[in-house]
Amino acid sequence: MSARVTRTVSSPAGRSLASSRVRGNLVPQDKGAIVLDIGHVHTKLGVSGEPAPRYIVKSEVLMKPYGEILNVWDDKYINREELYLILCRFLHKVFLEYLIINPREYRIVIIESIVSPLNFRNTLAKALFIHFSVPHVCFLPHPSACLFSLGSSTALLIDIGLKETSIVPVFEGVSLIRSIMQTTTSTSSLHSSLQLLLHEHCQVKNIANGDIHPLSDNKDLELTSSTLSNIIMQTCFVRSLDFGDATPPDVCFPINAQFSLIISGLVRCHVADILFEGCDGDVSLPISLVESLLLCPIDCRSQLCENIVVVGGSASLPGLNYRLLEEIRLLCGNSRYQCLDALKFKFHELHSHPNYTAWQGASIIGAVESAILERSITKEDFKLLDYHLPDWMSCNSQNWGSLQQVSPQKIPSSQPGKVIQTVKSGFEQ
């Protein structure tokens, strides 16, 4: 009987880019803009023109009236006034505690989801314009920001978030809204799968006396979401379909100064299987991807398949893209997806960590003054629009158009002797 090998992983101090940089590094005023990517777990913040965010902090803030730490995306903020106070406190921490700037002197770039709640984005804009008096705010769609960092205008974007995974086809810079697919198979699914496997197959080692006992016997040891994320990123990987019954070595993962986990090799290679099997009755990542392709126009499919981009925190799992490619090829043998069999599937190699690819793209855009100004909204514009931001679903042509009046133009029609008169004053409702 061969002896098993146990390796030790360095202590998960939970260090992010924020912990490796000196807080209070002043931002020079010749920089273009402050770039913020407010995610459900972490917020990436920094200065345009730089390759990586200066800080990655949790999207939460201590609110003394509530006596607890609150996440800015928490669903229990039904009252808009409460959300406004929380966002003001959070942005105060961002501007004055981390970046140490006067927000009135800088343009702000906000990376947002194309399905971001209207209440959140309007309240965020109100906090920036009214409370902090920023001069310009640019709300940049997440897919556009991701693609800008790659220098591409067409891609099939897979964003693995905390609570859901979104598949967004982007063709020539335009998001194909009708073809977007979303599934709850996401990072939370990985956390649930890992917690279940750990209680079934892992042991806890007492560092002081060396005692080892099953994790299920130690009910006082709590595994937080942050700890689970560290375990996944530092010890786990995605196995290929031809991996077979091979089992990688166990690893010893320190949790705190008193205990460490002996993580079975079985757990390390099987925890990511949930992404390809689906969870809670929802579909898997490969099925969501091919279903999204079926909803795309036929002429777009070839370019989309050759430009697949996977972003998000869990996108950095080793072997994820290769396993996705294997699963897609298997699905193409199904009669439903046989029309995709002749297409070539290729994945982009990212120039940054998948967790802040969108931030890097927004940093590039924010460094170009002309590009950021033509996409920005000012405080005066926001007031004229009755404190509501225009979006891709609805535009107030009367108010928004009055800000940028353009004289009527006469455009020749396809029929001789006729002209079509148009006024470029905004979209008609």
N, C-alpha and C positions, 0 to 999 in steps of 0.2 A: 504494500500500500504506500503510494508516493506521498511524501509530505507536502502540504500546501504552503504556498508562499504568502506571507502577509506584508504588505507595504504600508508605510506611514505617510499620510498627507499632512502638509503643514496646517497649523491652526487657522481656522476660518475667522479672521478678525473682522470680517465684513467690510473690508477696506474697499472703497471706491476711488474714483479719480479725485474726489473731494478730499479724501484723507491723505493723498500723496502730494497735495498742493498747499501752499501757505495761504491761509485765509487772510483776506485784506490786500491781495495783490491789486493795486489800483489800476483802473481801466483808463487809458489815455483817451482824451476827447477826440483825437483824430480817427479813432476807430469808428466803423460805420454804424453798428447797431448792436443792441443786446438781443440775443437769441434765446428763446425759452421753449422747451418742449415739455409740457406738463402732462406726464403720464399718470396712469392709475396707481402706480407704485412709486416710481422715481421721476424726478424732474431734472432734465439736463439744462444747464444754464452756462452761458459764456458770451464771448464777443465774436462778432462776425469777422471773417477773414482768418480765423484760427482753425486748425485741423480737428480739434477735439474740444468738448465742453470743459470749462474750467472746474466745474463742480457737478457732481451727480448726488442729489439729496432726495430724501423721502418727500413725497407729496403730502405732507401732513404738517400740522401746526398745533402748538399747545394753546388752547383757548381757556383762559382763567375763568370766565363766567360759567363754562360747562364743566370745568375741573377735569378735563380729559384731553388726550391727543386726538385730533380729528383729521381725517383725510379730506382733501378738498373735493374729491369726487363722491363722497359718501351720499347714498341715496336718501338719507333721512333729512337732508336739507330741503324741505318742501318750501319753506319760507325764503323768498329771494333776498330779504334783508339779512337773514342769518348767513346766507352764502356770500353776500357782499362783504360782511365783516370778516368772515374766514379768509376770503381771497385777499382782502386788504392786509390782514395780518401776515399771510403767507408771502405776498409780494414785498412787504416791508422787510421780511427776513431775507428774501432774495436780493433786493437792491441795497439794503443798508448793512446787513450782517455779512453777506458773502462777497458781493461785488464791490461794495462800498462806493456807490455812485449817487449822483443826484439824477433821478430818473427824468427830470424836466429837460435835461440836456441831451438825451439820447433817443433815437428811434428804437422801437420795439418790434421784434419779429416773433410771432406766436405760431408754432406748428400745431395744427389742429386736424382732427379726423373729419372726413367729409360727412360723417353722420354724428358729429358732435351735437349735444343737446343745445337748442337755441337759448334756453334759459342760462346755461353755463357761459356760453360765449358772449351773450349780451351783458351779463353781470361782470364778467372778466373785463370787457371793454369799458364798462362804467367805472370799475375800480381803477383802471389805468388812466382814463381821461379825467375823471372827476377827482379822485383821491390823490393821484400822483401827478396829474397834469402833464402827461407825456405829450410830445408834439405830434408824433405819428405812430400808428400801429398798423402792422401788416399781418393779416391772418393768412398763413400759407398752408395749403392742403398737404397733408402728410404724404400722399403718393407723389406729388410733384417734387417735394423736397428730397425724397429718396432717389428719384430718377436723376435729379440735377447733380447729385454727387457722383453719379455713374457716367454722366455725359450722354445719356440716352433719353429719347422721348417716347419710347415704346417698351413696355415690360408687363409681365404678369407678376404682380406684387403679392407676396404672401407675408402677412404681418401676424406673427404669433404673439398675441397679447396675454395679459393675465387671465381675463375672463372669457375671451373669445378670440378666434382666429379669423381674419378677414382676407379674402382673395379678391384683389382689385385689379382688373385689366385696365391698362392705360395705353391708349393708341394715339401716337402723335401729340402727346401732351394732354389728351382728353380722357378723363376717367369714364369708362363705359358703365354707367350707373345700373343699367338693366342687367348687367352680367356679374355684378358683385355677389359673392357668396360668403356667408358667415356661418361658423360652427362653434359650439361651446367646447370643442376639443382644443385645449389651449394649455397654458402654463399651469393653471389650476388643476387640470387633469393630471399633469405630471406630479404635482404635489400630492394629490390624493393617491395616485398609484404608488408613489414612493413610500408614503406613510403606511400603507397597507402591507407592502412587501417588507418594510423594515420590521414591523411587529411580527411578521411570520418567519423571517429568516435571519435576523440580525441579533447580535449580542452586545451587551454593555460591559465595558472593562473599567474597573475602578483603578485609576492611575496610582493612587497611594499604596494600596495593598495588592494589586494585581488580580483581584477577584473578578470572575467573568460569570455573567448570568444573562438569560434571555431578556430582550428589551420589553417583552410583554409583561414580565414580572416587575418591572420598574415603572410604576404608574406615576411617580412623582416627576419623572424626567420629561419635560415638555419640549417638543420639537416645533419651534416657531417657523413661520413662513420663510423668514430670512435664512434660518438654518437649513431648511429643506432645499432652498435655492442654491446655497453653497455646496451642499452634498451633490446635487445634480450636476452643477457646473464643474466641480473639481474631481468627481469620481466616476460619473456615468457617461455612457456613450450609446450611440444607436447602432445596433448590430445589423449586418446585411442579411439577406435571405439565405445565403449559403453558409452562414456562420455555424449552422449545425448545433450539435450538443456541446461544443467547446465551452469551457467555463473560465473566465479570466480570474486572476488571483484576488483574494480578499484584500481589503485595505482597512487601515486603522485611522479613523477620522475623529480628531479631538472636538468635543462639543464645548467643554468648559475646562476649568482648572482641575476638576474632580473626575470627570468621566470622559470616555472616548467610545465611539461606536466601532465595532468590527463589522464592516459592511461586506456581505457575501458577494462573491463575483456574480452569482445568479441575479442579484438585485441590480447590479451595475449595468448589465447588458439587457435586462428585460423591462426596466422602468419606462423606457420610451416607447414600448410596444403600444401603449394606449393611444398614441398619436395616429397609428395606422389601423387601429381597430375601432375607434370611436368610443364615446362614453355617454352615459345617460340617454341612450337612444338617439344621439346625434351622430352625424356621419364623420368619417375620418378625414384627415388632411388630403390624401390622394384623391378620394372621391369628390371632395369639395372643389379641388383644382380642375378635374376633368369636367365636372358639371358646369363650372364657370366657363370653360372653353366652349362647351356646347351652346351656351347662351350668347357667345360672341359671334359677330358676323364672320362668315366663312373666309372672306378675304383677309381678315385680321389674324386668323388663328396661327398661320405659319410664323409670322414675326413674333407673336406673343410667346409661342412655345420655345423659340430660340432665345428668349430674353426673360427667363424666370429669375426673380429676385426674392430671396428669403431674408426677412429682417425680424427684429424683436429679440428679447432677451434669450429665449430658448433656441434661437436660430444658430447659436454658437455651439450647439451640441455636436461633437465629432461624429461624422458619418451620416448626418441628417439628410443632406442633399443627395447622397448616393442612394440611400434607402428610398427616398422619395422617387428618384428616377426608376428604381427597380419596380416599385409598386405601380407607377404610372404605366410602365411597359406591360405589366401583367393585366392591368385594367383595359388596355387597348385591345387585348385579345377577346374581351367581352363584346357581344353583338351590339350593345348599346353604344359603345365607344369605338367601334371599329373604324368609324370615319376619321379618327385621330391617329390611326396606326401608322400612316405614311409620314407623319410629321416628325421632325427632329426636336427633341427636348434638350435644352441646354440651360445651365445655371450660371448666373453672373458671379464672378469672384469679386467680393466687396473690397473697397480700399480702406475701410474702417471697420470697427467692431459693429456687428449687426444691431447692437442695442442703441447706437446713436448715428446710424446712417442718415436718418432724416435730419438730425441736427446739423450734420456736416454739410448737407445740401443747402439747408437754410443759411448756414454761415457763408457759403459762397455767394448766394443771392444777396444777402444783407451787406456784403462788401461792395456791391455795385450800387452806387447811390441812385442812379437813374432808374435802375430796375426796382429798387425798393420803394421809391417815391411814387411811381406810377401805379403801384399795387397797394398803397397805404391809404388809410383814412385818418383824417384829422379830428381834433376835438370839435371844431365848428361843424364839420360834416356830420359827426355823431349826434350833435344837438339838433341839426336840421332834420335828421332822420328819426327824431323822437326817441333817441336812446335805443335804437334797434339797428343792428348791423345788416347790410344787404348780404344775401347769400345766393347760392346757385339755384335754390328753389323758388325764390321770390325776390323781385327787385321793385322798389318804389320808384317808378319812372318820374313821377312828378317832383319829388324832392331830390333824388340822386341825380336826375338829369339836369336840374337847374344849377347844379354845381359845375358842370362841364358842358356848357352850351356850345354847340357847333352849328354853323349855318347850314341850311338845307342844301342837299346836293341832288342833281338830276343824273340818274343812272340810265343809260340806254337799255331798253328791253330787247328781247329776242325778236320781237315783231317790229318791222319797219314803221316809222311814223309815230311810235308811241314811246313815252318815257315814263319812268316810275320815280316819283318824288319821295325821298326818305329824309328823315330828320334824325341825326345821331345824337339824341338827347337821353338815351337810356333804353332799357327794355320796356316793351309794353306789357302791362299786367294781363 
